[in-house]
């Protein structure tokens, strides 16, 4: 396998212009989807180069390294049963996973009152029986609808047009009547999709739920919100996964500006790097891919798709403590709140228990409210949210780590782009369809676990197979 280092020097007039290096495949994006594509191409002895806009690999996988304390995950971290691709790759690379801490009571902050409870309902806090029954019926009905979604072609799902014509909120409003059941959905959906319920279409939401499983374990909303046996079952130091997947043939700080077809090959250009490739893989979210100039133009439908898929809004906050003191109080760090910047928390302490870490997601509207805030202002909001759930002990935090994915130039949100009403049925066919020898990867294109590491990895494997099959 050849290694191609492609930085082109400035040439004087009397110096002959160097030839443009040629590879089999140019991969745009060094996140998990691009890296997994490269891994399979390398195994097939195909030459490739990865052009990554950031100064690191991993995409929305990112760690903060604490002096003398190891690392904390500021991006993707959770894995669980039925996430077969990420778990298989983790095992293949010899990387450890460890269970999310669940011993003790969970915490529910509702109407300015704290309630600690033993979680026996799969992540659902205790609410009055009428609300619980109503919510259970709704979740069962959602799971039934999701079971009918065509994973490969969701636009062919029975009654797809009607399902795609309304938002998830429209459907929920027609089914829920109690305030307590509604508030739990208002917390759960942003935690799952990083959107408010009014934003995605019902069909798109059902597709994401249906995708949260495998061939033997169908996707359910219960799995998406669950910890033990659910999407938050275990944690993985995902930067190690990114590093092990790829360390060669990668150009960092190299945002691609243009992809141009010249005869039978593509010229892929950044400001300083040009490479000629037989195939191109666009391994990035659709709205970010729309920044690239394609010559000839991509089909109008593909461009419409990219224009109509906004990114979810996502932030992550982690408070660092000398110890995981909440464990001594009989708490497991799993919290749900109806107020504040953070609505969902987890114990993020390291496996060796050498210090305490409390993690919270800042999702959807709550993230957007803080996009213009200073770092200190965000930290103050985070501390208030943690204090609502866990009391004044939060003030003993030695540090608060903040990652606002909305403000990242090459992310602009996360964990993925989503589809408002009408997009999936009208433009969904363009999501995975190659254009010539330009192929599209990214977690949004996955058949399973859309928005998760598993989806990103399987999308890269799919595209590599697509290229090799038609070689």
LUMPA-887189 format. One record per residue (C-alpha): y, x, z; residue number from 1. Coordinates in Angstrom, 1 decimal. Each point is the difference from the previous one (the first is absolute). Example, Ala and Ser with C-alpha at 12.3 -4.5 7.8 and 13.67 -1.06 7.14 Angstrom:
REM LUMPA-887189
+--------+--------+--------+-----+
:  north :   east :     up : num :
+--------+--------+--------+-----+
:   -4.5 :   12.3 :    7.8 :   1 :
:    3.4 :    1.4 :   -0.7 :   2 :
+--------+--------+--------+-----+
***
This chain:
REM LUMPA-887189
+--------+--------+--------+-----+
:  north :   east :     up : num :
+--------+--------+--------+-----+
:    0.0 :    0.0 :    0.0 :   1 :
:    3.4 :    1.5 :   -1.0 :   2 :
:    3.0 :   -0.1 :    2.3 :   3 :
:    3.2 :   -0.8 :   -1.8 :   4 :
:    3.3 :    1.1 :    1.5 :   5 :
:    2.6 :   -1.4 :   -2.2 :   6 :
:    3.5 :    0.9 :    1.2 :   7 :
:    1.9 :    1.0 :   -3.2 :   8 :
:    2.6 :    2.8 :    0.3 :   9 :
:    3.4 :   -0.2 :   -1.6 :  10 :
:   -0.1 :    1.8 :   -3.3 :  11 :
:    2.6 :    2.2 :   -1.7 :  12 :
:    0.8 :   -0.6 :   -3.6 :  13 :
:   -1.9 :    3.0 :   -1.2 :  14 :
:   -3.1 :   -0.8 :    2.0 :  15 :
:   -2.7 :   -2.2 :   -1.6 :  16 :
:   -0.4 :   -3.3 :    1.7 :  17 :
:   -3.3 :   -0.1 :    1.9 :  18 :
:   -2.7 :   -2.5 :   -1.1 :  19 :
:   -0.4 :   -3.1 :    2.0 :  20 :
:   -3.2 :    0.1 :    2.1 :  21 :
:   -2.7 :   -2.5 :   -0.9 :  22 :
:   -2.2 :   -1.8 :    2.5 :  23 :
:   -2.5 :   -2.8 :   -0.4 :  24 :
:    1.8 :   -2.3 :    2.5 :  25 :
:    3.5 :    0.0 :    1.5 :  26 :
:    0.1 :   -2.0 :    3.3 :  27 :
:    3.4 :   -1.3 :    1.1 :  28 :
:   -0.1 :   -0.3 :    3.7 :  29 :
:   -1.7 :    2.0 :    2.7 :  30 :
:   -0.8 :   -2.8 :    2.4 :  31 :
:   -3.6 :   -1.0 :    0.8 :  32 :
:   -0.5 :   -1.8 :   -3.3 :  33 :
:    1.1 :    3.0 :   -2.0 :  34 :
:   -2.0 :    2.5 :    2.1 :  35 :
:   -3.1 :   -2.1 :   -0.2 :  36 :
:    0.4 :   -0.2 :   -3.8 :  37 :
:    0.3 :    3.8 :   -0.1 :  38 :
:   -3.1 :    0.5 :    2.2 :  39 :
:   -2.2 :   -2.0 :   -2.4 :  40 :
:    1.5 :    1.7 :   -3.1 :  41 :
:   -0.7 :    3.4 :    1.5 :  42 :
:   -3.6 :   -1.0 :    0.7 :  43 :
:   -0.3 :   -0.8 :   -3.7 :  44 :
:    1.6 :    3.4 :   -1.0 :  45 :
:    3.1 :   -1.6 :   -1.5 :  46 :
:    3.3 :    2.0 :    0.3 :  47 :
:    2.9 :   -1.8 :    1.7 :  48 :
:    3.3 :    0.5 :    1.6 :  49 :
:    1.6 :   -2.1 :    2.7 :  50 :
:    3.8 :   -0.5 :   -0.2 :  51 :
:    1.3 :   -1.2 :    3.4 :  52 :
:    3.6 :   -0.9 :    0.7 :  53 :
:   -0.1 :    0.7 :    3.7 :  54 :
:   -0.3 :    3.5 :    1.6 :  55 :
:   -3.4 :   -0.9 :    1.3 :  56 :
:   -3.2 :   -1.8 :   -1.0 :  57 :
:   -1.2 :   -3.2 :    1.6 :  58 :
:    2.6 :   -2.6 :   -1.0 :  59 :
:    0.3 :   -2.5 :    2.9 :  60 :
:   -2.3 :    2.1 :    2.0 :  61 :
:    2.2 :    2.1 :    2.4 :  62 :
:   -0.3 :    1.7 :    3.4 :  63 :
:    2.4 :    1.2 :    2.5 :  64 :
:   -1.2 :    3.1 :    1.6 :  65 :
:    0.9 :    0.2 :    3.7 :  66 :
:    0.4 :    3.5 :    1.5 :  67 :
:   -3.0 :    0.7 :    2.1 :  68 :
:   -1.3 :   -3.6 :   -0.3 :  69 :
:   -1.5 :   -0.4 :   -3.5 :  70 :
:    1.0 :   -2.6 :   -2.5 :  71 :
:    1.0 :   -3.7 :   -0.1 :  72 :
:   -0.4 :   -2.1 :   -3.1 :  73 :
:    3.2 :   -1.4 :   -1.4 :  74 :
:   -1.7 :   -1.5 :   -3.0 :  75 :
:   -3.4 :   -1.3 :   -0.7 :  76 :
:   -2.6 :    0.6 :    2.7 :  77 :
:   -2.3 :   -3.0 :    0.7 :  78 :
:   -3.4 :   -0.4 :   -1.6 :  79 :
:   -2.8 :   -2.6 :    0.7 :  80 :
:   -3.3 :   -1.5 :   -1.1 :  81 :
:   -0.3 :   -0.9 :   -3.7 :  82 :
:    2.5 :    2.6 :   -1.0 :  83 :
:   -2.8 :    1.8 :   -1.7 :  84 :
:    1.9 :    2.5 :   -2.2 :  85 :
:    2.2 :    1.5 :    2.7 :  86 :
:   -2.9 :    0.1 :    2.5 :  87 :
:   -2.3 :    1.7 :   -2.6 :  88 :
:    2.6 :    2.5 :   -1.0 :  89 :
:    0.8 :    0.7 :    3.7 :  90 :
:   -3.7 :    0.7 :    0.6 :  91 :
:   -0.3 :    2.1 :   -3.1 :  92 :
:    2.9 :    2.2 :    1.1 :  93 :
:   -1.2 :    0.2 :    3.6 :  94 :
:    3.0 :   -1.6 :    1.5 :  95 :
:   -0.1 :   -1.7 :    3.4 :  96 :
:    1.0 :   -3.6 :    0.7 :  97 :
:    0.4 :   -1.5 :    3.5 :  98 :
:    0.1 :   -3.5 :    1.3 :  99 :
:    3.2 :   -1.7 :    0.8 : 100 :
:    0.4 :   -0.3 :    3.8 : 101 :
:   -0.9 :   -3.6 :    1.1 : 102 :
:   -1.1 :    0.3 :    3.6 : 103 :
:    2.0 :   -2.3 :    2.3 : 104 :
:    2.4 :   -2.8 :   -0.6 : 105 :
:    2.2 :   -0.7 :   -3.0 : 106 :
:    3.6 :   -1.1 :    0.5 : 107 :
:    1.9 :   -3.1 :   -1.4 : 108 :
:    3.8 :   -0.3 :    0.2 : 109 :
:    1.0 :   -3.6 :   -0.7 : 110 :
:    3.2 :   -1.8 :    1.0 : 111 :
:    1.1 :    3.0 :    2.1 : 112 :
:   -3.2 :   -0.2 :    2.1 : 113 :
:   -2.8 :    2.6 :    0.1 : 114 :
:   -3.6 :   -1.0 :    0.1 : 115 :
:   -2.9 :    2.4 :    0.3 : 116 :
:   -3.3 :   -1.3 :   -1.3 : 117 :
:   -3.5 :    1.1 :   -0.9 : 118 :
:   -0.3 :   -0.1 :   -3.7 : 119 :
:   -3.0 :   -2.2 :   -0.9 : 120 :
:    1.5 :   -1.7 :   -3.1 : 121 :
:    0.0 :    2.9 :   -2.5 : 122 :
:    3.7 :    0.9 :    0.5 : 123 :
:    1.4 :   -3.5 :    0.6 : 124 :
:    2.0 :   -0.3 :    3.2 : 125 :
:   -0.6 :   -2.9 :    2.4 : 126 :
:    2.1 :   -3.1 :   -1.0 : 127 :
:   -0.4 :   -3.6 :    1.0 : 128 :
:   -3.3 :   -1.5 :   -1.3 : 129 :
:    1.7 :   -2.3 :   -2.5 : 130 :
:    1.7 :    3.0 :   -1.7 : 131 :
:   -3.2 :    2.0 :    0.2 : 132 :
:   -2.0 :   -2.7 :   -1.7 : 133 :
:    2.6 :   -0.5 :   -2.7 : 134 :
:    0.1 :    3.7 :   -0.6 : 135 :
:   -3.7 :    0.3 :   -0.2 : 136 :
:   -0.3 :   -2.8 :   -2.5 : 137 :
:    2.8 :    1.6 :   -2.2 : 138 :
:   -1.7 :    3.4 :    0.1 : 139 :
:   -3.4 :   -1.6 :   -1.0 : 140 :
:    1.7 :   -1.8 :   -2.9 : 141 :
:    1.7 :    3.2 :   -1.1 : 142 :
:   -3.3 :    1.9 :    0.1 : 143 :
:   -1.6 :   -2.8 :   -2.0 : 144 :
:    2.7 :    0.2 :   -2.7 : 145 :
:   -0.2 :    3.8 :    0.0 : 146 :
:   -3.7 :   -0.1 :   -0.5 : 147 :
:    0.6 :   -1.7 :   -3.4 : 148 :
:    2.4 :    2.6 :   -1.3 : 149 :
:   -1.2 :    2.0 :   -3.0 : 150 :
:    0.5 :    3.6 :    1.3 : 151 :
:    0.0 :    1.6 :   -3.5 : 152 :
:    2.2 :   -2.7 :   -1.6 : 153 :
:    1.7 :   -2.1 :    2.7 : 154 :
:    2.0 :   -1.8 :   -2.7 : 155 :
:   -3.4 :   -1.6 :   -1.0 : 156 :
:   -0.5 :   -1.4 :    3.6 : 157 :
:   -0.5 :   -3.8 :    0.0 : 158 :
:    3.4 :   -1.7 :    0.3 : 159 :
:    1.7 :    3.4 :   -0.4 : 160 :
:    3.2 :   -1.3 :   -1.5 : 161 :
:    0.6 :   -2.5 :    2.9 : 162 :
:   -0.9 :    2.6 :    2.6 : 163 :
:    2.4 :    2.5 :   -1.6 : 164 :
:    2.8 :   -2.4 :   -0.3 : 165 :
:    0.7 :   -0.2 :    3.7 : 166 :
:    0.6 :    2.5 :    2.7 : 167 :
:   -2.3 :    0.6 :    2.9 : 168 :
:    2.6 :   -1.6 :    2.3 : 169 :
:    0.0 :   -3.2 :   -2.0 : 170 :
:   -3.7 :   -0.3 :    0.6 : 171 :
:    0.2 :    0.9 :    3.7 : 172 :
:    2.9 :   -2.5 :    0.5 : 173 :
:   -2.2 :   -2.8 :   -1.4 : 174 :
:   -2.8 :    0.8 :    2.5 : 175 :
:    1.6 :    1.1 :    3.3 : 176 :
:    1.9 :   -2.2 :    2.4 : 177 :
:    0.1 :    1.9 :    3.3 : 178 :
:    2.5 :    2.7 :    0.8 : 179 :
:   -2.6 :    2.3 :    1.6 : 180 :
:   -2.4 :    0.1 :   -3.0 : 181 :
:    3.0 :    0.6 :   -2.3 : 182 :
:    1.3 :    2.9 :    2.0 : 183 :
:   -3.4 :    1.7 :   -0.1 : 184 :
:    0.0 :   -0.3 :   -3.8 : 185 :
:    3.6 :    1.3 :   -0.1 : 186 :
:   -1.2 :    3.1 :    1.7 : 187 :
:   -3.4 :    0.4 :   -1.8 : 188 :
:    1.2 :   -0.2 :   -3.6 : 189 :
:    2.7 :    2.7 :    0.2 : 190 :
:   -2.6 :    2.2 :    1.8 : 191 :
:   -2.4 :   -0.5 :   -2.9 : 192 :
:    2.2 :   -0.1 :   -3.1 : 193 :
:    3.4 :    1.5 :    1.3 : 194 :
:    1.6 :   -3.1 :   -1.4 : 195 :
:    1.2 :   -3.3 :    1.5 : 196 :
:   -2.0 :   -3.0 :   -0.9 : 197 :
:    2.7 :   -1.3 :   -2.3 : 198 :
:   -0.4 :    3.0 :   -2.3 : 199 :
:   -3.5 :    0.3 :   -1.5 : 200 :
:   -1.7 :   -2.8 :   -2.0 : 201 :
:   -2.9 :   -1.8 :    1.6 : 202 :
:   -2.4 :    1.3 :   -2.7 : 203 :
:    1.1 :    3.6 :    0.5 : 204 :
:   -0.5 :   -0.4 :    3.8 : 205 :
:   -3.4 :   -1.4 :   -0.5 : 206 :
:   -0.9 :    2.8 :   -2.4 : 207 :
:    0.9 :    2.6 :    2.7 : 208 :
:   -2.1 :   -1.9 :    2.6 : 209 :
:   -2.9 :   -0.2 :   -2.4 : 210 :
:    0.2 :    3.7 :   -0.7 : 211 :
:   -0.3 :    0.9 :    3.7 : 212 :
:   -3.8 :    0.4 :   -0.2 : 213 :
:   -2.9 :    1.2 :   -2.1 : 214 :
:   -2.9 :   -1.4 :   -2.0 : 215 :
:   -1.9 :   -1.0 :    3.1 : 216 :
:    2.9 :   -0.7 :    2.4 : 217 :
:    2.6 :   -2.4 :   -1.7 : 218 :
:    3.6 :    0.5 :    0.8 : 219 :
:    1.6 :   -2.2 :    2.7 : 220 :
:    3.3 :   -0.3 :    1.8 : 221 :
:   -1.9 :    0.6 :    3.2 : 222 :
:   -1.0 :    3.5 :   -1.2 : 223 :
:    3.5 :    0.8 :   -0.9 : 224 :
:    1.4 :   -0.8 :    3.4 : 225 :
:   -2.9 :    1.3 :    2.0 : 226 :
:   -0.5 :    3.3 :    1.9 : 227 :
:   -3.7 :    0.3 :    0.9 : 228 :
:   -1.9 :   -0.4 :   -3.3 : 229 :
:    3.3 :   -0.7 :   -1.7 : 230 :
:    2.6 :    1.8 :   -2.1 : 231 :
:    1.3 :    1.8 :    3.2 : 232 :
:   -3.4 :    1.0 :    1.2 : 233 :
:    0.4 :    3.8 :   -0.1 : 234 :
:    2.6 :    2.7 :   -0.8 : 235 :
:   -0.2 :    2.9 :   -2.4 : 236 :
:    2.3 :    3.0 :   -0.2 : 237 :
:    0.8 :   -0.9 :   -3.6 : 238 :
:    2.0 :    3.1 :   -0.8 : 239 :
:   -3.2 :    2.0 :    0.3 : 240 :
:   -1.6 :   -2.4 :   -2.6 : 241 :
:    2.9 :    0.7 :   -2.4 : 242 :
:   -0.1 :    3.7 :    0.6 : 243 :
:   -3.8 :    0.2 :   -0.6 : 244 :
:    0.2 :   -2.1 :   -3.1 : 245 :
:    2.3 :    2.3 :   -1.8 : 246 :
:    1.7 :    3.4 :    0.3 : 247 :
:   -0.1 :    1.3 :   -3.5 : 248 :
:    1.7 :   -1.0 :   -3.3 : 249 :
:    2.8 :   -1.7 :    1.9 : 250 :
:    3.7 :    0.3 :   -0.7 : 251 :
:    2.1 :   -1.2 :    2.9 : 252 :
:    3.6 :   -1.1 :   -0.1 : 253 :
:   -0.6 :   -1.0 :   -3.6 : 254 :
:    1.0 :   -3.6 :   -0.7 : 255 :
:   -1.1 :   -1.0 :   -3.5 : 256 :
:    2.8 :   -1.2 :   -2.2 : 257 :
:   -1.6 :   -0.7 :   -3.3 : 258 :
:   -3.4 :   -0.6 :   -1.7 : 259 :
:    0.1 :    0.3 :   -3.8 : 260 :
:   -2.8 :   -0.5 :   -2.5 : 261 :
:    0.0 :    2.8 :   -2.6 : 262 :
:   -2.7 :   -0.5 :   -2.5 : 263 :
:   -3.2 :   -0.3 :    2.1 : 264 :
:    1.3 :    1.6 :    3.2 : 265 :
:    2.6 :   -0.9 :    2.7 : 266 :
:    2.8 :    2.3 :    1.0 : 267 :
:    0.6 :   -0.6 :    3.7 : 268 :
:    3.4 :    1.4 :    1.1 : 269 :
:    1.9 :    0.6 :    3.2 : 270 :
:    3.2 :    1.9 :    0.3 : 271 :
:   -1.7 :    3.4 :    0.0 : 272 :
:   -3.6 :   -0.7 :   -1.0 : 273 :
:   -1.6 :   -1.2 :   -3.2 : 274 :
:   -3.7 :   -0.5 :   -0.6 : 275 :
:   -2.0 :   -1.3 :   -3.0 : 276 :
:   -2.9 :   -2.3 :    0.9 : 277 :
:   -2.6 :   -2.0 :   -1.7 : 278 :
:    0.1 :   -2.7 :    2.7 : 279 :
:    2.7 :   -1.0 :    2.5 : 280 :
:   -0.6 :   -1.6 :    3.4 : 281 :
:    2.9 :   -1.8 :    1.6 : 282 :
:   -1.1 :    0.0 :    3.7 : 283 :
:    3.0 :   -1.7 :    1.6 : 284 :
:    1.3 :   -3.4 :    0.9 : 285 :
:    1.2 :   -2.1 :   -2.9 : 286 :
:    3.7 :   -0.1 :    0.9 : 287 :
:    0.1 :    3.7 :    0.4 : 288 :
:   -1.8 :    0.6 :   -3.3 : 289 :
:    2.7 :   -2.0 :   -1.7 : 290 :
:    2.4 :    3.0 :    0.6 : 291 :
:   -1.9 :    2.0 :   -2.6 : 292 :
:    1.0 :   -0.2 :   -3.7 : 293 :
:   -2.9 :   -0.7 :   -2.2 : 294 :
:    0.2 :    0.7 :   -3.8 : 295 :
:   -1.2 :   -2.1 :   -1.6 : 296 :
:    0.9 :   -2.8 :    2.5 : 297 :
:   -2.7 :   -1.6 :    2.1 : 298 :
:   -0.8 :   -3.6 :   -0.9 : 299 :
:    2.7 :   -2.4 :    1.1 : 300 :
:   -2.4 :   -1.8 :    2.3 : 301 :
:   -0.7 :    3.3 :    1.8 : 302 :
:    3.7 :    0.6 :    0.5 : 303 :
:    0.5 :   -3.6 :    1.2 : 304 :
:   -2.8 :    0.6 :    2.5 : 305 :
:    1.7 :    3.1 :    1.4 : 306 :
:    3.3 :   -1.8 :    0.3 : 307 :
:   -1.5 :   -2.9 :    1.8 : 308 :
:   -2.0 :    1.9 :    2.7 : 309 :
:    2.2 :    1.1 :    2.9 : 310 :
:   -1.1 :    2.3 :    2.7 : 311 :
:   -0.9 :   -1.3 :    3.4 : 312 :
:    2.4 :    1.1 :    2.8 : 313 :
:   -1.7 :    2.2 :    2.6 : 314 :
:    0.8 :    2.4 :    2.8 : 315 :
:   -2.1 :    1.6 :    2.7 : 316 :
:    1.1 :    1.1 :    3.5 : 317 :
:   -1.9 :    2.0 :    2.6 : 318 :
:    1.1 :    0.6 :    3.6 : 319 :
:   -1.4 :    3.1 :    1.5 : 320 :
:   -0.8 :    0.3 :    3.8 : 321 :
:   -1.6 :    2.7 :    2.2 : 322 :
:   -2.9 :   -2.4 :    0.6 : 323 :
:   -1.3 :   -3.3 :   -1.3 : 324 :
:    1.2 :   -1.7 :    3.2 : 325 :
:   -0.7 :   -3.5 :   -1.2 : 326 :
:   -3.7 :    0.7 :    0.2 : 327 :
:    0.3 :    0.6 :    3.7 : 328 :
:    1.6 :   -3.5 :    0.2 : 329 :
:   -3.0 :   -1.6 :   -1.7 : 330 :
:    1.7 :   -0.3 :   -3.4 : 331 :
:   -1.3 :    1.1 :   -3.4 : 332 :
:    3.4 :    0.3 :   -1.7 : 333 :
:   -0.8 :   -2.9 :   -2.5 : 334 :
:    3.1 :   -2.2 :    0.1 : 335 :
:    1.4 :   -3.0 :   -1.8 : 336 :
:    3.7 :   -1.1 :    0.4 : 337 :
:    2.0 :   -2.9 :   -1.4 : 338 :
:    3.2 :    1.9 :    0.3 : 339 :
:    1.6 :    3.4 :   -0.8 : 340 :
:   -0.4 :    2.7 :   -2.7 : 341 :
:   -3.6 :    0.6 :    0.9 : 342 :
:   -2.4 :   -2.9 :    0.0 : 343 :
:   -3.4 :    1.8 :    0.1 : 344 :
:   -1.0 :    3.0 :    2.0 : 345 :
:   -3.1 :    2.3 :    0.4 : 346 :
:   -1.0 :    2.9 :    2.2 : 347 :
:    0.4 :    3.0 :   -2.2 : 348 :
:   -1.0 :    2.6 :    2.5 : 349 :
:   -2.1 :    2.9 :   -1.2 : 350 :
:   -3.8 :    0.0 :    0.4 : 351 :
:    0.2 :    2.6 :    2.7 : 352 :
:    2.5 :   -1.9 :    2.1 : 353 :
:    2.2 :    3.0 :    0.3 : 354 :
:    3.1 :   -2.2 :   -0.1 : 355 :
:    1.0 :   -3.6 :   -0.5 : 356 :
:    1.2 :   -1.6 :   -3.2 : 357 :
:    1.1 :   -3.6 :   -0.5 : 358 :
:    0.4 :   -1.0 :   -3.7 : 359 :
:    1.8 :   -3.1 :   -1.4 : 360 :
:    0.5 :   -1.3 :   -3.5 : 361 :
:    3.5 :   -1.0 :   -1.2 : 362 :
:   -0.7 :   -2.5 :   -2.7 : 363 :
:    1.7 :   -2.0 :   -2.8 : 364 :
:    3.4 :   -1.6 :    1.2 : 365 :
:   -0.1 :    2.0 :    3.2 : 366 :
:   -0.1 :    3.2 :   -2.0 : 367 :
:    2.7 :   -1.1 :   -2.4 : 368 :
:    2.3 :   -0.7 :    2.9 : 369 :
:   -0.2 :    3.6 :    1.0 : 370 :
:    0.3 :    1.6 :   -3.4 : 371 :
:    3.7 :    0.9 :    0.6 : 372 :
:   -0.4 :    0.8 :    3.7 : 373 :
:    0.2 :    3.6 :    1.3 : 374 :
:   -3.1 :    1.7 :    1.3 : 375 :
:    1.2 :   -0.4 :    3.6 : 376 :
:    0.7 :   -3.7 :   -0.6 : 377 :
:   -3.6 :   -0.5 :   -1.3 : 378 :
:   -1.4 :    1.9 :    2.9 : 379 :
:    1.9 :   -2.3 :    2.4 : 380 :
:   -1.3 :   -3.1 :   -1.7 : 381 :
:   -3.5 :    1.4 :    0.2 : 382 :
:    0.2 :    0.8 :    3.7 : 383 :
:    1.2 :   -3.5 :    0.7 : 384 :
:   -2.9 :   -1.5 :   -1.9 : 385 :
:   -2.5 :    2.2 :    1.9 : 386 :
:    1.8 :   -0.8 :    3.3 : 387 :
:   -0.3 :   -3.8 :   -0.7 : 388 :
:   -3.8 :    0.5 :   -0.1 : 389 :
:   -0.6 :    2.7 :    2.5 : 390 :
:    2.9 :    0.2 :    2.3 : 391 :
:    2.5 :    2.8 :    1.1 : 392 :
:   -2.7 :    2.7 :    0.0 : 393 :
:    0.8 :    0.3 :   -3.7 : 394 :
:    3.2 :    1.9 :    1.0 : 395 :
:   -2.2 :    3.0 :    1.0 : 396 :
:   -0.8 :    0.7 :   -3.7 : 397 :
:    0.6 :    3.6 :   -0.8 : 398 :
:    0.5 :   -0.8 :   -3.7 : 399 :
:    0.1 :   -2.9 :   -2.5 : 400 :
:   -1.1 :    0.8 :   -3.5 : 401 :
:    1.4 :   -2.2 :   -2.8 : 402 :
:   -1.1 :   -0.3 :   -3.6 : 403 :
:    1.9 :   -2.4 :   -2.3 : 404 :
:   -1.9 :   -0.2 :   -3.2 : 405 :
:    2.7 :   -2.2 :   -1.6 : 406 :
:    2.3 :    3.0 :    0.1 : 407 :
:   -2.4 :    2.4 :   -1.6 : 408 :
:    1.2 :    0.8 :   -3.6 : 409 :
:   -3.6 :    0.0 :   -1.4 : 410 :
:   -1.3 :   -2.9 :    2.1 : 411 :
:    2.8 :   -2.5 :    0.5 : 412 :
:   -2.2 :   -2.1 :    2.3 : 413 :
:   -3.7 :   -0.5 :    0.5 : 414 :
:   -2.9 :   -0.2 :    0.4 : 415 :
:    0.0 :   -1.4 :   -3.6 : 416 :
:    1.9 :   -2.1 :   -2.4 : 417 :
:   -0.7 :   -3.8 :    0.1 : 418 :
:    0.2 :   -3.0 :   -2.3 : 419 :
:    2.3 :   -3.0 :    0.5 : 420 :
:   -0.8 :   -3.3 :   -1.6 : 421 :
:   -0.9 :   -0.1 :   -3.6 : 422 :
:   -0.5 :    3.7 :   -0.5 : 423 :
:   -3.8 :    0.3 :    0.4 : 424 :
:   -0.9 :   -2.8 :   -2.4 : 425 :
:    2.6 :    1.0 :   -2.6 : 426 :
:   -0.1 :    3.8 :    0.1 : 427 :
:   -3.1 :    1.0 :    2.1 : 428 :
:   -2.0 :    0.9 :   -3.1 : 429 :
:    2.3 :    3.0 :   -0.5 : 430 :
:   -0.6 :    1.5 :    3.5 : 431 :
:   -3.1 :    2.0 :   -0.9 : 432 :
:   -0.1 :   -0.1 :   -3.8 : 433 :
:    0.4 :    3.4 :   -1.6 : 434 :
:    2.8 :    0.5 :   -2.7 : 435 :
:   -1.5 :    2.3 :   -2.5 : 436 :
:   -1.2 :    2.9 :    2.1 : 437 :
:    2.4 :   -0.7 :    2.9 : 438 :
:   -1.9 :   -1.3 :    3.0 : 439 :
:    1.2 :   -1.7 :    3.2 : 440 :
:   -1.2 :    0.8 :    3.5 : 441 :
:    1.5 :   -0.7 :    3.4 : 442 :
:   -1.2 :   -2.3 :    2.9 : 443 :
:    1.6 :   -3.0 :   -1.7 : 444 :
:   -2.5 :    0.3 :   -2.8 : 445 :
:   -3.1 :    0.1 :    2.2 : 446 :
:   -2.7 :   -2.6 :    0.0 : 447 :
:   -0.4 :    0.3 :    3.8 : 448 :
:    2.2 :    0.9 :    2.9 : 449 :
:    3.4 :   -0.4 :   -1.8 : 450 :
:    2.7 :    1.8 :    2.0 : 451 :
:   -2.5 :    2.3 :    1.9 : 452 :
:   -1.2 :    3.5 :   -0.4 : 453 :
:   -3.3 :   -1.3 :   -1.2 : 454 :
:    1.7 :   -1.9 :   -2.8 : 455 :
:    1.9 :    3.1 :   -1.1 : 456 :
:   -3.1 :    2.1 :   -0.1 : 457 :
:   -2.1 :   -2.5 :   -1.8 : 458 :
:    2.8 :   -0.5 :   -2.6 : 459 :
:   -0.1 :    3.7 :   -0.8 : 460 :
:   -3.7 :    0.0 :   -0.3 : 461 :
:    0.2 :   -3.0 :   -2.3 : 462 :
:    2.5 :    1.7 :   -2.3 : 463 :
:   -2.0 :    3.3 :   -0.1 : 464 :
:   -3.0 :   -2.0 :   -1.1 : 465 :
:    2.1 :   -1.9 :   -2.5 : 466 :
:    1.0 :    3.3 :   -1.6 : 467 :
:   -3.4 :    1.7 :    0.1 : 468 :
:   -1.7 :   -3.1 :   -1.5 : 469 :
:    2.2 :    0.0 :   -3.0 : 470 :
:    0.2 :    3.8 :   -0.5 : 471 :
+--------+--------+--------+-----+
***
